[in-house]
């Protein structure tokens, strides 16, 4: 093994390589710069601007701060974001914004590389509090409050979650009862479990809040609505009369945010503080809404706040990229064990197991990145008004609910695996794996618990399935489940038409012979989604005609299968996004390497769910055994291009801030190798006992 050399990259990173890992003349070469721009997506220029901000030490996390110091620092950093025009892109142009919804999210999610606490606190202020005023209020509300929110003159809270109700927002217990005599709403938290909880900015900084409560007028509950409520005296920062709260204290991560609890006792606010875009109360207490259905009205209001899930999806992908760049860089420099040489130790990335643990996650990160760009485009289409039908909004909600769970779970898994792959060095806070993982831990349960979100996706899949087979009897459904290869039924799988998965091949078994083929992978992944949805759909057929408790029990019996189907659907979306992205790659070398990476992602999914494919007859036992072999072959092909693939993420040292990704390990290893090389050349080193014993044995013969 020859010594590690540094090579310039698009990210200006040290790129430790050894000759064995360098592509030969016959090997494809990755165009790192072009691939990097493709990964940046439509809003590349904004991502570049945001990364420049995130690379400034003024906004970066200082490890080891007491949580009170961390909170104070993050609040000051919010002012830095305001001064540098990084947080106003989504707001109306008439108020100083730019009505750029996709660009706003693209820039916002990059802040995670500086400090996740700053990203989330900014998200509370402008992505939740400010967005609620903008999307749930009228022009009058926007003109009254948004300037102060945008400038940080009014730090605010998004008070939806309660101690007793998190994901089940429709059942929150805080009430806003209209008093006709005073033309005011009276806000109350009737019992302890109704306190607003885990609320960012509530413990210290919030001067106002958008409070979600059950709107009651003329003794009729019209469901959850949003109200603008002042919390504290701006001068003293003391709670106003009737309002109380407490600090949530130290958390498992994100301790730069002052999460707290709020409660209300007969707090009166003007009637006009109701954010009434979707529902209004007249002076005499009469309720009106442009959306007649209470259920549809509720989901429409919540749908305007979907950007939180979209941004978490992107931030989780960014964190995974940072972790993989650090771990793969280190693995090209760190040496351990004399496996193939009597003198030189192997670099970690030459070990198959090390490649398995990192390259499979690298492939998933690429898939998640391309899928996120599609989600971001869908989000921008809806909120810009380019494609803003009810169907578009439902598709956006379902897509966000499908992708956010996968990317946030993947980020935690990737951070942990990268930490372990870097050994004890990975456990040091200075290399950020442990810190990032702690901060991102809560991403899987806020802005929608991941399991609950997948259940929403599953219900959408079932609804689409029901439309396809509205008139089918049970026998038809049963035959569809048992023998799907006999038909060419189209199934929408929630968001897009999946091709007739047997039309070209004639059977799933035949398609399985081409595991490495794009259509073979698509067939297997799409067939699994369709089969799982069809099986549960058949089991639940007629549930809507049962008494409520029986229908609920039947649904509960199949909840696990539903969530598994939703996850399979989300994995298919990621695979399709990766495959679609390949069509936009013009450089042949880059395309070839990315195709290997896409195949690694697809085959890893098939291997992950191999038991399903075997039990359901989609793969033979013999064919199933070949999946791992194919994966191992891909690892060897990808190995020479691993550094290029992480360099394309475009994160510089100012974003990684990990000493093991700085090239220092290569320097240490070179120093050690030079030392032992000089010893061998001079003969000055001590004799090796094992060598002497071997020599003694030979002489005795």
N, C-alpha and C positions, 0 to 999 in steps of 0.2 A: 504494500500500500504506500503510495507516494504522499508527500506532505500536502497539507491543506493550503490552498492559495486563496487569496481574496479576489473578488471580481465585482466590478461596479454593476449596479442594477438600477432599475427605474426608480426604486425607492431609496437609492443611495445607502443601501445596507451592506454590511460585510456579508459576502456570499461564500461561506466556507464550502469548498468542493474538493474531492479528491479525483484523481484521474479516472478511476474506475467508475465514477458517477458522472463523468463528463460525456455528453453525447458524441459518438464517433461521426465520421463523415456520412455514414449511411443512416444515422439516426435523425429523426425530425428535430427541429429547433423551435422553441417557443418564442414568439414575438411578445416579449414581456410588456413592452409599452402599449402595444395595441390591445393585448388582453386586459391590461390594467384599465384602459379607457372603457372597454366593454363592460367590465365589472362595475365601474362607476355608474354606468347607466345614463339615462336621459338627462339627469341633473348633475352631470359630472362637474360642471363649473362651480356649482354650489357646494358639492362635496369637497372640492379642493379648498374653497374658502373656509368651510367648516373645519377641515383638518388643519388648516393654518392656525385657526383659533385654538383648536384642541391641543396643538403642539406648543402653545404658549405656557410656560411654567405658572403664570398667574392664575390659570384655571385648573391646574392639575392637582390631583389628590396628594396630600402629604400623609404618608402612612404613620400611624401611631398617635395621631392627635386624639385628645380627649373629645368625647362626642360633643360637648358644648363648644369647644374650639372649632371643631369640624363644621358644626352648624353655622357658626358666625362667619367662617371663611366662605362657605358655600353661598350664604346670603349676599355677601359682598361680590362674589363671582357672578351672581345674577345681574348686578349692575354693570359688570364688565361686558356681559353678553348684550345688554341694552346699548351700551356705548359703542359696541362694535357691530350693531345692526344685524345680529344673527338670529333674532327670535320673532321678528315681526312680519315675516314673509306671507303668512296666511291671512293677515288681517286686511280690512278694506283699504284700497288705495286712498280714499278720501281722508283716512285717519293716519296715513303714513305707512301703511303696509303695501303689499304688492299683489294680493290675491293669488299668490302662488302656493297652492296647497301641497302639491307633490314635492316641490322644491323645499318647502318648509320642513316636511318630514325628513327628506334626504339629509338636510343639514343638521337637523335636531338629533338624529340617531348617531351621528358621528361624535357627539359630545361624550358618549360612553367611554371613549378611549382616554379622555381627560380625567373624568371622575363620574362614575355612575350616579352618585348622589346629586351632582350638579345637573346631570341629564334629567333625572326624575323630578328634582325640585323645579327645574325650568318647565318640565312637562306639566306639573301641577299648576304652576302660575299661568302659563300661556296655552298649553295644550288641553287643559281640563277647565280650570276656572275661567280663563279668557274665552275659550272656545264655547263653553256653555252659554256665556252671555251673548256671543256672536251668533251661534246657531239656534239657540232656543229663544232668544229675545228678538225684539223688533229693532228697527233703525233707531228709534228713540232710546232704547236701552243701550245700544251700541255707542251712540253719540255721548250718552251720559257717563258711562263707566269704562268703556274700552281705552280711552286715552290714558287714564290713570293706571289701568291694568297693564297696558303696554309699557309705560314708563317706569313701572314698579312703585309708583306712588301709592297704589292700592295692592299690597300683597294679599293674596286670597287663597281660599280653600275650595275644594270640591267635595262637598259633604253629602255623599251618597251612602256609603257602606255603614252599617250599624253593627254593634256588637252581636246582635242576634240574627242579622241577615246580611250576608255578603253577596253571593252570586244571585240569590233570589230577591232581586231588587223590587219586584212587584209586591212583595210582602213586607216591605219596611213599615215600621210602626209610627214614625214621626208624623204628626198631623199638622195641617195648615187649614184652620177653620175660618171661613169668612164671616166677619161681623158686619152686617148691613148698616147698623147704626153709625159705626165709626168709619166704615169703608176701609177696614183693615183686615189683614189675615193675622190669626193668632197661632204662633208656632209652639208646639208642645212635643216633648219626648215623654210619653205617659208612663214609662217604666225603665228600669236600668238597661235592659237589653236593647232599648230603642236609642240609646246614646250613639251618636255618630262616632265611629272608631277608625283607627289607623289613618287618620286624615292628615295628609301632608300640609305643613304650615300652621296646623292647629295649635300646637303646643306653645309657640312663641310668636311667630311672625305675622300670622293672618289677621288682617284688619276687617275682612269681609269674607263671605262664603256664598256660593251657590248651594242652597240646601234643598235636597230632594225630600218631598213629603207627600202624604196623601191629601189631595185637595178635597175639602168638604165644604159644600155650600148648599143651603136649603135642605140640610140633613141628608144629602146625597154625596157619597164618596165617588169622585170621578177619577180616582187612581193617582199614580205618582206624577207630580209636576215639579218644576224647578222654581225656586224663589231666591231673589237676591237679598241677603241678610247682612247687615253690618254687625261685626262681632266685638270690636275693641275701639276704645277711644284712641284716635291717632296720636294724641299728645302723651297720654300716660301709658298706653298699651294695656290698660286694664279692661277686662270684660265689661260690656255694657249690662245694665240691669236685666235680670232674667236669664242671662247666659253664663254658663260655667264650663269648666273643662279641666283636663289634667293631661300630663305628659305620658305618652306610651313608654318612655324610657329607652334603654339601650336595646337594639335589635340585633339580629344575626348578621346584618349588613346594612348598607345605606344609612349609616349613622350621621351623615351630614344633613339629614332631613329631620325636621322637628315634627314627627308624627304625634298626634294627640287625639283626645276625645272631646266631644262637644255635647252639651245638653241644653235644652231650652225649656223655660217655664213661663208660659203666657207672654211670649215675646211678640210684640205687635209690629207689623211692617205695613207700609201703604199698599193698597190694592194694586197699584201700578208696579210694585216690585215683583209681581208674578211675571216670569219670563213666558210670555203668552203667544209665541209664534204658532203653537199647535193647539192651544186651548186657552180660553179667556173667561173672565168673570166680569159681568157688567156691574154698574153701581148698585143695582137692586139685587145682586146676587145670582143672576141668571147665568148659567154656564153655557158656553158655545164652543164648537170646534169644527174645523173644516174636515176633520177625519171622524166619521161617524162611529166606527168600531173602536171601543175602548182598547182592545188588544192591539189593533193595528196602530192606534195613536201612541200607545206605550212604546212599541218597538220602533216606531218612526222617530220618537224623541231620543231613545237610546242609540239608534243608528247614526244620529248626527255626531255621536261621540266616539265613533269607531276608530278614530285616528290614534287613540292610545294603543290599541292592539296592533295597528299597522306599524307604529314607531317601535314598539317593543320587539316585533319580529325583526326589524332591521337592526336594532341595537344588539340583539342576541347574535345575529350573524356577524356583526362587526367584532364582537368580543371573541367569537370563535376564530375569526381570522387572525386577530392579534395573538391568541394562544398558539395557534398552529404555526404562525411565522416564527415565534420564539422557540417552540419545541423542535421544529424541523431544522431551524438554523443550528440549534445546539447539537442536535443529533448528527449533523454533518461534521462536527468538530470534536465532540467528546469521544474518546476511545476507551475500550474496555475489552479485555481478554484477548489472548493470542489464539485466535481461531484458525487462521490460515497462514500464519507466518510465525517463524521462531523468534522474530525480532520486533515486528510491529504489531500493535494492538489494532483491533477492528474499530472503525467508526460505528456508532450505534445504528445509524440508518442503513447499514449493510445487513443487519440482522432481519430475517424475515418477520419475526414477531413484532419488531419495532416498526417495520413498514406496515404491517397489518393494523396495528393500533393507531397509527397516524394517518396513513393514506386513505383508509376507509372513511375516516372522519373528515379528511380534506375533501374527498369526493362529495360527501353529504353537505359540507359547507358550500361548495360550489353550487350544488343543486338548490340549496336554501337561498343562496344569493340571487340566482337567476329567478327563482320563484318570487322572491321579495320584490324584485323590480317589476314583475307583472302585477303584483298586488299594489305597488305604489302607483303604477299607471292607472289601474282600475280606480284607486282612491282619487287620484287627480281628475279623472274623467267625470266621476260623480260630483265632486265638490266644486269643480270648475263649471259644471253645468253642461259639459260637452255630451255626456251620456248620463242623464240623471232621471231615468224612469224608476218606477217602483221596483221593477224587475232588476234594474242595475244595482239599486241599493241593497236588495236582498242578496244578489250575487256577491257584492262587496262584503257584506256582513258574513256570509258563509265562507268566503275565501279567507278573510282575516281570521275567522274562528278555526279554520282548518290549519293554517300555516303557523300562527303564533304558538300553539302548543308544541309543534315539532321543532321549531327553531329554538325555543327557550329550553326545552328538555335537552336538545342537542348541545346547546351552549354549556350547560352544567356538566354534561357527560364529557364534552371535549376538554373543558378546563380541568376536570379531574384526571382524565387520561393523560393529558399533556403534563400535568403536575407530576404524576407517577412516572411518566416517561423521562422526566428530567431528574429523577431521584431526589436526594436530599436537597439539591440546589433548587428544585422546583417548589420545595416547601418553604423556602425563604420568602418573606414578604416582599423583599426587594425585586423578586422576579414575577410578582403580581398574580400568579395563578390563584393562590389561596384568597387573596383580597378580592379579585374579580369574581371568583366563584361565590364568595360570601355576599357580595353586593347583588349579584344576579339571581341568587337563590329565590328571592321573592317574585321574580318575573314570571314564574310558573303559576302563581296563584293570584296575582293582581291584574287589573284590567280584564278580568275573567279567568276563573280557575280553569286550568287546561282541560281537566276531565269534563267539566261542565260545558266548555266550549265545543269539545268533540261530540258531546251529546246533542248540541244544537245542530252540528253538521249532520249527524246521523238522522235527525228528524227531517232535515231537508232532503237527504238522500231517500228516505222512506216516502216523503211526499212526492218526489219526482217518480219514484218507482210506482207509486199508486196511480199516478196519471198514466203511465205507460200501460198498466194492466187493470185499468178501472173496471173493465167488463169481463175480465178473466175469472173463471171459477177456480175452485181449489185444485182440481185435477190439472188444469193448465199450469198453474203455478208450481205444483209439485213436479210436473214433468220438466218445467223450465229449470228447476233447481237440480234435479237428478241428471238431466242430460242437456246441458246448455250447448254442448258442441253440435247438437242436431239443428240448431236454429241460427238465425242471423238477426236477433232482436237488437234494436238500438236502445241504449239506456243512457240517460243524460248524466248520470253520476253527479248531479248537483249543480255543476257550473258549465260544463261543456259537453259536446257530443263526443263520446268515445267511439272510435271506428268499429265497424262490425268485426268483432274480435276473432271470428272464425271464417270470415268471408274469403280471405285470400289463401288460407292454409288448409281449410277443410276440417281441421280438428285441433284441439288444444295440444293433444299428444304430439302431433306432427310439428307444431310450432315449438314445442319444447326441445326438439332436436337442434334448434338454433339458438341456444342460450346466449351466445355472444352476439347474435344478430339483433339489430334494433327492433324489428317487428316481433321477433321472438320474445324479447323482454317486455315490449308493450302488451303483447297478448297475455303473458302470464300475469303481469301486474294489473291490467284492466279486468281480466277474467276473475281475479281474486276479489276485487271490489264488487263486481256485478254479482258474483255468486253469494258473497256474504250478505249483501243487501237483499237479494232475492230470497235467501233462506230465512232471514229475520222477517222480511215482509210477509212471507207466507205464514210464518208462525203467528204474526200479529194481525192477520187478516180478520176483520170482523170485531176487533177490539173496541172500535168506536161505538158498537151497539151493546156492549156489556155495561152493567152497572159500574159506577166510577171506581169503586174499590177493587172490583175484579179486573177492570181494564188496567189499573195501576199495578196490580199484582202481576198480571201477564207481562206488562212492559218491564217490570223490575226483573223478571225471570230472564229477560233477554238483554238487559242493559249492557253487560260485558260484551256481548257479540256486537251490539250496536256501536259501541265505542271503538272496538277493534275495526269494524268496517269503516268508520269515519277516519281512523288513522291510516288505514290502507288507502283510502281515497286521497288523503293529504300527501302521502308518499308518492302516489301516482302523479299528482299535480306537480310535485317537485321534479320527478323524473321527466315529465313532459316539458317543463320549463327548461331543464338542462338540454333536452334534445332540440327544442326550438332554438335555443341560443346557439347551438352548433351550426345551425343554418345561417347564422349571421357572421361566422368566422371566415374570412377570406384567405388568410394565410394557411397554406396546406400543412405545414409542420405543426402549427398551433392546433389546427383542427384535429389532426391525428392524435396528438397527446390528449386533448380534451375528450375525444371519443373514447380513448382508453379509460379516462377518469369517469366519464358517464357510464361506461360499461361496468366499471368497478362499483359505482353506486347502485346500478340496477341489479347486478349479481349479489351484492351485499344484502339488498332487500330480499332477494329470493332465498339466500342462505338464512337470513334472519327468520323467515317464515317457512322454512323448508318442511317443517312438520305438517303445515297446512297443505302444501302442494303434494306431499306424499299421501296424506290421509284422504285427500279428495281426488286422487288419481290424476293430478295434473302433471306429475313427474313420476317416472319409474324410479325404483330404488337405485338402479344402475346409473340413470341420468342424474339423480340427485347427488351421487357421489362425485360427479364431475364438477359440481359448482365450485367447491373449494379449490380444486385444481386450476380451474380457469382464473379464479381470483389470484392465486399465487403467481400465475404467469403474468397477470396484469401488474402486480406489484413490481416485478423485475423490469417491466417496460417503463413504468412511471418513475422508478428510482432516479434515473439520470436527470429528470426534469422537476424533481420535487422543489428545489430551491426556486426555480423560475416560477413555479405555480404559486408559491407563497409570496415571492417578490411582487407578483402581479397584483396582490392586494393593495400595494401602494403605501403601506404604513412605514414611516421612518423611525429612527431611534427615538425621536421625541414622542412618538405614540406608543412604542413598545415599552420603553423605560425598564428594560430587563437586562441585567448585567450579563446573563448567559447568552443573550442574543447580540452582544456587542462585538464579538470577535475575540474577547479575552480568553475564552477557552481554547481557541486555536493557537493563540500565543503560548499558553501554558503547555499544551500538548507538543508543540514544536520545540519548546525549550527542553521538555523531558526527552523527546526522541533524539535531539541533538546531544544531550548529555550522555545517553546510553550508547549512541553511535560513536562518540569520541572515546568512550571507555573500551568499546570493542576494538576500535582501530588501534588504540595505544596499548591494549593488553593490560591496562592498569586496574581493571575491575577485579573484584574478588571472584574466585572460582565458584561455579554453581555446584552445590552438593549433588543434585540429581545427575548432572553431567559426569561428575567424578565417579558416582556409583555405577553408572552405565558403562563407563570406561573400564572400571574394575571387573565388571561381569564379563565383558568381552575378552579381557586379558586372561581371565580364569578359564575360558574355554580353549 
